[in-house]
Amino acid sequence: MTKNERIEKLTDFLLKEYPHTQAFNTPNLVGDYMESVYEDESIEVRYAPGYGYVEIFGLTESEFENITVINEWGSRFTLGEEEDDEAGD
């Protein structure tokens, strides 16, 4: 699978399962309970059901920035169904 194909597969998963969800590419430090919800091609997504955010690992910084958007408060969110939607709405 090419690099673009793996990113496309991840983006499709996030659009379907976790649209407009706050996203981080660093592990939480407070010990929130996390569930591994996606593992493929060295990419892992973990979900915090108690707080409703995801952690995405295995991407470069630029890849992570390309699959997320920043809202007006400076937080990163996964994309929604429409690319021009404001994140978090």
Phi and psi in degrees as GROMACS dihedral restraints (atoms count N, CA, C in turn):
[ dihedral_restraints ]
;  ai    aj    ak    al  type     phi  dphi    fc
    3     4     5     6     1   -76.4    20    10
    4     5     6     7     1   165.4    20    10
    6     7     8     9     1   -58.0    20    10
    7     8     9    10     1   -44.4    20    10
    9    10    11    12     1   -64.2    20    10
   10    11    12    13     1   -37.5    20    10
   12    13    14    15     1   -66.4    20    10
   13    14    15    16     1   -39.7    20    10
   15    16    17    18     1   -68.2    20    10
   16    17    18    19     1   -35.8    20    10
   18    19    20    21     1   -70.0    20    10
   19    20    21    22     1   -40.2    20    10
   21    22    23    24     1   -63.3    20    10
   22    23    24    25     1   -42.0    20    10
   24    25    26    27     1   -63.3    20    10
   25    26    27    28     1   -43.3    20    10
   27    28    29    30     1   -62.8    20    10
   28    29    30    31     1   -45.8    20    10
   30    31    32    33     1   -60.3    20    10
   31    32    33    34     1   -42.8    20    10
   33    34    35    36     1   -59.7    20    10
   34    35    36    37     1   -43.9    20    10
   36    37    38    39     1   -61.1    20    10
   37    38    39    40     1   -47.5    20    10
   39    40    41    42     1   -64.9    20    10
   40    41    42    43     1   -40.3    20    10
   42    43    44    45     1   -61.4    20    10
   43    44    45    46     1   -38.4    20    10
   45    46    47    48     1   -77.8    20    10
   46    47    48    49     1   -45.7    20    10
   48    49    50    51     1   -97.6    20    10
   49    50    51    52     1   -32.1    20    10
   51    52    53    54     1  -138.7    20    10
   52    53    54    55     1    54.9    20    10
   54    55    56    57     1   -70.2    20    10
   55    56    57    58     1   146.2    20    10
   57    58    59    60     1    53.2    20    10
   58    59    60    61     1    41.8    20    10
   60    61    62    63     1  -108.9    20    10
   61    62    63    64     1   134.8    20    10
   63    64    65    66     1   -59.0    20    10
   64    65    66    67     1   137.5    20    10
   66    67    68    69     1  -131.5    20    10
   67    68    69    70     1   143.0    20    10
   69    70    71    72     1  -131.7    20    10
   70    71    72    73     1   154.4    20    10
   72    73    74    75     1  -117.0    20    10
   73    74    75    76     1    23.3    20    10
   75    76    77    78     1  -131.0    20    10
   76    77    78    79     1   148.6    20    10
   78    79    80    81     1   -72.3    20    10
   79    80    81    82     1   147.4    20    10
   81    82    83    84     1   -69.1    20    10
   82    83    84    85     1   147.8    20    10
   84    85    86    87     1  -102.4    20    10
   85    86    87    88     1    -5.3    20    10
   87    88    89    90     1   -99.0    20    10
   88    89    90    91     1    -1.9    20    10
   90    91    92    93     1    84.5    20    10
   91    92    93    94     1    25.0    20    10
   93    94    95    96     1   -57.6    20    10
   94    95    96    97     1   142.0    20    10
   96    97    98    99     1   -65.4    20    10
   97    98    99   100     1   129.7    20    10
   99   100   101   102     1  -124.9    20    10
  100   101   102   103     1   141.6    20    10
  102   103   104   105     1  -114.1    20    10
  103   104   105   106     1   132.8    20    10
  105   106   107   108     1   -76.6    20    10
  106   107   108   109     1   119.8    20    10
  108   109   110   111     1  -114.9    20    10
  109   110   111   112     1    -8.5    20    10
  111   112   113   114     1  -157.2    20    10
  112   113   114   115     1   128.7    20    10
  114   115   116   117     1  -143.6    20    10
  115   116   117   118     1   118.1    20    10
  117   118   119   120     1  -165.1    20    10
  118   119   120   121     1   135.7    20    10
  120   121   122   123     1    50.1    20    10
  121   122   123   124     1    46.5    20    10
  123   124   125   126     1    65.6    20    10
  124   125   126   127     1    17.5    20    10
  126   127   128   129     1  -109.8    20    10
  127   128   129   130     1   136.1    20    10
  129   130   131   132     1  -130.4    20    10
  130   131   132   133     1   137.4    20    10
  132   133   134   135     1  -118.9    20    10
  133   134   135   136     1   129.3    20    10
  135   136   137   138     1  -116.3    20    10
  136   137   138   139     1   143.6    20    10
  138   139   140   141     1  -119.6    20    10
  139   140   141   142     1   136.6    20    10
  141   142   143   144     1  -101.0    20    10
  142   143   144   145     1    95.3    20    10
  144   145   146   147     1   -63.1    20    10
  145   146   147   148     1   -29.0    20    10
  147   148   149   150     1   -74.3    20    10
  148   149   150   151     1   -17.9    20    10
  150   151   152   153     1  -128.2    20    10
  151   152   153   154     1   -11.4    20    10
  153   154   155   156     1    72.1    20    10
  154   155   156   157     1    37.3    20    10
  156   157   158   159     1  -127.8    20    10
  157   158   159   160     1   163.8    20    10
  159   160   161   162     1  -120.7    20    10
  160   161   162   163     1   152.2    20    10
  162   163   164   165     1  -115.9    20    10
  163   164   165   166     1   132.2    20    10
  165   166   167   168     1  -120.1    20    10
  166   167   168   169     1   120.7    20    10
  168   169   170   171     1  -119.2    20    10
  169   170   171   172     1   153.2    20    10
  171   172   173   174     1    98.8    20    10
  172   173   174   175     1     7.8    20    10
  174   175   176   177     1  -111.3    20    10
  175   176   177   178     1   154.9    20    10
  177   178   179   180     1   -73.7    20    10
  178   179   180   181     1   166.6    20    10
  180   181   182   183     1   -58.5    20    10
  181   182   183   184     1   -43.5    20    10
  183   184   185   186     1   -68.6    20    10
  184   185   186   187     1   -36.1    20    10
  186   187   188   189     1   -63.3    20    10
  187   188   189   190     1   -43.1    20    10
  189   190   191   192     1   -61.8    20    10
  190   191   192   193     1   -44.1    20    10
  192   193   194   195     1   -63.9    20    10
  193   194   195   196     1   -32.2    20    10
  195   196   197   198     1   -74.2    20    10
  196   197   198   199     1   -21.7    20    10
  198   199   200   201     1  -104.0    20    10
  199   200   201   202     1     6.6    20    10
  201   202   203   204     1  -131.0    20    10
  202   203   204   205     1   165.3    20    10
  204   205   206   207     1  -127.3    20    10
  205   206   207   208     1   158.1    20    10
  207   208   209   210     1  -105.2    20    10
  208   209   210   211     1   131.8    20    10
  210   211   212   213     1   -86.9    20    10
  211   212   213   214     1  -178.3    20    10
  213   214   215   216     1   -65.7    20    10
  214   215   216   217     1   -14.9    20    10
  216   217   218   219     1   -97.6    20    10
  217   218   219   220     1     1.4    20    10
  219   220   221   222     1    88.8    20    10
  220   221   222   223     1     9.9    20    10
  222   223   224   225     1   -91.4    20    10
  223   224   225   226     1   145.9    20    10
  225   226   227   228     1   -89.7    20    10
  226   227   228   229     1   139.4    20    10
  228   229   230   231     1  -133.7    20    10
  229   230   231   232     1   152.1    20    10
  231   232   233   234     1   -68.2    20    10
  232   233   234   235     1   159.3    20    10
  234   235   236   237     1   -69.2    20    10
  235   236   237   238     1   157.2    20    10
  237   238   239   240     1  -105.8    20    10
  238   239   240   241     1  -170.1    20    10
  240   241   242   243     1   -60.7    20    10
  241   242   243   244     1   -37.3    20    10
  243   244   245   246     1  -109.1    20    10
  244   245   246   247     1   126.5    20    10
  246   247   248   249     1   -61.5    20    10
  247   248   249   250     1   -26.2    20    10
  249   250   251   252     1   -91.3    20    10
  250   251   252   253     1     3.0    20    10
  252   253   254   255     1   -61.9    20    10
  253   254   255   256     1   147.5    20    10
  255   256   257   258     1   -76.6    20    10
  256   257   258   259     1   136.0    20    10
  258   259   260   261     1   -66.2    20    10
  259   260   261   262     1   142.3    20    10
  261   262   263   264     1    84.9    20    10
  262   263   264   265     1    -3.7    20    10
